Amino acid sequence: MSSPKNKSPKPPSKKVEPAASPEDAIAATAGHGFKVGSNVSHPMFGDGTVTAVDLERLMIKFKGGREKLIVAAFVKPR
């Protein structure tokens, strides 16, 4: 006689939703929440728009066409 096999129920699989874009994935990982297109304000350079995200640094295009690489902690959302 063969014994019945013990089958334990499988736990539900954890599905990970892909990020909409690489910038969203970086922003989520970094925790600052800024992504390309975010409008920000810097105390010295004024208002600008995020053009690239690199973990905790943001490339921001300010008025007058100046682009600066700024640490995200130094800017606020507009």
C-alpha positions in Angstrom: 0.0 0.0 0.0 1.2 3.4 -0.8 0.8 6.2 1.7 -0.9 9.5 0.6 1.5 12.2 -0.2 1.6 15.2 2.1 0.9 18.2 0.0 1.1 21.5 1.9 -0.7 24.4 0.3 1.5 26.9 -1.5 1.7 30.4 0.0 0.3 33.1 -2.3 3.0 34.4 -4.6 4.0 38.0 -4.2 3.7 39.8 -7.5 5.8 42.8 -8.0 4.4 45.4 -10.3 7.0 46.9 -12.6 7.7 50.6 -12.3 6.3 52.7 -15.1 9.7 54.0 -16.0 13.3 53.7 -14.8 13.0 57.2 -13.3 10.0 56.1 -11.2 12.0 53.1 -10.0 15.0 55.3 -9.0 12.7 57.8 -7.3 11.0 55.0 -5.4 14.3 53.6 -4.3 15.8 56.9 -3.3 12.7 57.9 -1.3 12.7 61.6 -2.3 9.8 61.2 -4.7 11.1 63.5 -7.5 11.0 62.3 -11.0 11.7 63.8 -14.5 9.2 66.6 -15.0 8.8 67.5 -11.3 8.8 71.2 -10.6 11.1 72.2 -7.8 12.4 75.2 -6.0 16.0 75.7 -4.8 16.8 78.5 -2.2 19.7 79.9 -4.3 18.9 79.0 -7.9 15.1 79.5 -7.8 12.4 77.5 -9.6 13.3 74.7 -12.1 12.2 71.4 -13.6 13.9 68.0 -13.0 15.4 66.7 -16.3 17.2 63.6 -14.9 17.2 61.6 -11.7 20.2 59.7 -10.3 19.4 58.2 -6.8 19.8 61.2 -4.5 20.9 63.7 -7.1 18.7 65.6 -9.6 19.6 67.4 -12.8 17.5 70.5 -12.8 16.9 73.1 -15.6 16.5 76.5 -14.0 15.2 79.7 -15.6 17.6 81.1 -18.1 18.5 77.7 -19.3 21.0 76.9 -16.6 21.3 73.2 -15.7 22.6 72.1 -12.3 23.2 68.7 -10.6 21.7 69.2 -7.1 21.3 66.8 -4.2 17.5 66.2 -3.8 17.5 67.2 -0.1 18.3 70.8 -1.1 15.2 71.3 -3.2 11.5 71.4 -2.4 8.5 70.6 -4.6 6.7 73.5 -6.1 
